[in-house]
Amino acid sequence: MSIVITGATGQLGRHVVEALLQRNVPAAEIVATGRSIEKLSDFEARGVQVRPMDYSDPASVAQALKGASKVLLISGSDVGKRVDQHRTVIEAAKTEGVELLAYTSVANADTTGMKLAADHQATESMLKDSGVPTAILRNGWYLENYTDQLPGTLAQGALAGSAGEGRVSAASRADYAEAAAAVLLADNQAGKVYELGGDHAFTLSELAREISAAASRPVTYQDLPAEDYAGLLAGFGIPQLFADILADSDLGIARGDLLVSGSDLRTLIGRPTTPMPAAVRSAVSDA
């Protein structure tokens, strides 16, 4: 068996490779791919196969998927280009005759109106029409979306957003990676759609209170109009297009688009998901 992880140089991809190794998958049966394979040298030293792959280079994709039994397609990060990039991987997987192609989509992809979801919706449609055996992993928000920004949040004494009192079912990257590994290793996954999110949803006001308690300093949530929030993000150096998408995603949280019901994530990983307060305390101690 050969399991190919695309985008393994990214944070989620690295977690997936590690999760497979922890589940005693022989290193030689794991193929970690990415554009900058020097970032995978630690895995290569442990016996993992490392292959260069660029979503925009069909030849490299075909070569990376050579001999694959199962593939995890981690969605690309190039907004506006992702659909074509994903098509390249899907076509290569079909040519290779893979047993399963798992794809990291977004929570509630079939109902959300978030701009961020458009590429995922198009990819899910392509997968449905491709004839490739497919499993859809609709990942909710990462806790790291917030904890990675803690130094700035603490410096400003405020957490900004446009989510109102909407609740978000966030979990850690490691949680989602363990779920992906579980699906890749399980039988009869073709046709499965998993809605993945944390056990306990929270508002950004609740998040701000947890940060304040963990850091022992005042941190408040400032709810802004989406246009103002996008402008604030752009002022911090985030490209305007992506700033607009992030602000729109907060409006999605306000509507409940990132609220995940059910327990798919907990069931797949066989344990409770990482609680937001624990993630905050850990990040504050590391800040």
N, C-alpha and C positions, 0 to 999 in steps of 0.2 A: 504494500500500500504506500502511496505517496500523497501527502497532504501539502498543498501549496497555499501559502499565506501571502496575499498581495499587500503592498504597502507595509511590509514588516519593519521598515525603518521608522515608521510613525509610532506614536505612544500606544495606541490600541493594538497595533500589529505586534509590537514587542511583547505586550502582555499576553497575547494569544499564543505566541511561540512558547513563552515561558509556561503557560497553562498546559499546553500539550506535553511539554517535557515533564512537568510535575505529575501528569497523569500516566507517566511511564511509556509514552510513545517513543520508540527508538529514534534517536536524533537523526539517523540516516534516512528516516522516512518522512522527515519534515523538510520542506523547501521554503526558505525565507527569501522573499524577493523585495526589490526596491531600486530606486535610482542611484542611491549612494550606498553601495554595498559595503563600503569600509565601515559604515555604522553597524554592520552585522558581524564584525570580526569576532566578537565575544561568543556569539552563537556558533560561528564556524569552528571556533576552537573547541567547542563542545560536541562537534560532529554533525551539526545541522548543515544541510546543503544550502548554499547561498548562490542565488542567481540574479543577475541584473535584469530589471524590468522597468520599462517606462510605459505608462498607460497610452501615451501618444505614439508609441513605436510598435506597430503590430508585429514586426519580426521578433522583437525582444519579448513580447507577450507570448507569442507562439512557442518560443524556445523555453521560456520560464515554465510554461504549463506542460511541457513534454513529459509524458508518462504519468500525469496526475490522475489519481483516483478521485480525490476530492479537492475542492478549491474554496477558499474564503476570499470573496471579493469585498475588500474594505473600500467603501466609497471614496472617490478621489476628493481632493481639496480645491481643485481649480473650478470655481463657480463659473458657469457658462460653457465649460468644456467637458464637464463630467459625463454627460449622456453619451457623447461620442466615445469617450475613453472607456466607459463601462461596456459599450457595444463591442469594442475591440476584445475585451476579456471574455464576454459572453460568446462571441463567435469562435474564439480560440478554444474555449471549453467545449463547445459543441463539436468542433473538429476533432478534438482529442477524445471525445466520448466519455467525459467524466461521469462518475456515479452520482455526484452531488455538487452543486454550486450554491454555496450559502452567501447571502448578500446582506451587508449592514445598511439597513434603511433607517427611517425615522419613525418615531412613535406615531401611531394613528395615521399612517400615511394615506389610508383610503378616505379619511374624512377631514383632515386638517386643511386649512387654507393658508398656512404659512408659506411665504416665498421660498424658504429654505427647503421645503418639501417637494418643490416642482421637479427637480432632477431625480429625486428618489421615486416619485410617482411614475416618471417616464421610464426609469430603469426597471421598476417592478413590472410595468406593462411589457417591456422588451423581454424580460425573463419569462413572462407568461406565454408569450408568443414564440419563444425560441425552441421549445421542445426539450430544453435541457432540464434534467431533474433539479429542482430548486427548493431551497429553504430560505425564508425571509426572516431576518432578525431585525425587528423594528426597535432600534435602540432609543431609549429616552435620553434626557439630558445627562451630561456628565457632572458629577459633583465638582470635578476639577475645573469646570467652566467658571466656578465661583472661587474655589480655594486657591487656584493658581493666581488669582488677582488680589489675594489678601494683602500683600504689602502695600499696594496702592489704596485699597479700601481702608486699611488701618491708618495710613498717612493722611487720608482725607477725612477720616471719621464718618464716612458715609458710604452706603451702597446705593448706587443709582440704577434705575431701570424704568420700565414702562409696563410692568406686569400687574399693577394694581394689587388686589388680594387674590389673584389666581394662584392655584397650587401646582407645583411641578413635582413629578415623580422621578427624582434624580437618583443615580447610583454611581458607583466608582467605575473607572475604566477597567479595573481588575475584575469587577463583577461581570461586566459585559463580555470581557475576554473569556472568562471561565464558561459563560453560557455558550459562546461561540465554539469553544473547544468541545463542550459536551455534545453539541449538535453535530459537529464534524465526526465525532467518534461513535455516535449512536446509529442504529439501524433504522430504516424506514422513515427517513426525514423528508423525502421528496414531497412537496405540496404543503409542508407545514409553514404556518405563519405565526411567529411569536411576537407578542406585544410585551416589550421589556422595560421595566421601570422599577424604581426603589419601592420598598415596602411601605414607607411612610412619606407621603407627599407633604410639602411645606410651602409657605408663602415667602416672598423675599423679606417681608417684615420679620418673620420668624427667623429667617437666616441671619438678618442683621442683629437680632437679639442674641443669637447663639455666638456670633462673632464677638459681640460686646462682652458677653459673659466669659468667653474663653480668653480674651485678651485683657480683661479687666480695664477696659476703657470704653467710652461712649462711641457707639456706632449706630447710626440710624439709617433707615431706608428712605430714600428720596424718590418718590414716584413722579416721573416726568412725562410730558407728552412725547409720543414716539419721535417726532421731528426733533425735539430738543435733545432727547437721549442720543439719537443718531449723530447730532452735531457734537455732543460731548465726546462720543467715541471717536469721531473723526479728529477732534482736537487732540486726542491722545495718540494720533498717528495711525489709526485704523483706516484702511482705504474706504472711501465713502460708500461704495457699493456694498461692501461687507458690513459696514456700520448700519446701513439701512436694513440689511437682512437681519442683523442681530436685534435691532429695535423692533422690527416686525415680528420676530420670534417671541419677544416679550409680550406683544399684543396677543400672540397665540397662547401664551401662558395665561393671560388674563381671560381668554375665552375657554380655557380648559383643554387646549389642544395637546399639551404635554402632561396631562394627567392620565396615568395608566392604571386601569383597573385590572383585577386578576393577579395571579401570582406566578406568571411564566418564568420570570427571572429567578425568583427564589426557588422554584421547583427545579429548574435546570442546574443551578449551582449547588443545590442540596443544603443550603444554609440561608439564614437571613441576609438580606442585602446590607451593604455598609450604611450605617445610619449617618444622616447629615451632621448631627452634633459631634460624633466621633471623628468624622473627616475634618470638621472645622478645628477641633482641639488639636489634632495631629498637625494640621497645616500651620496653626498659630504657633505651636511649639517649634516648628521648623523655620518660621519666618525670621 
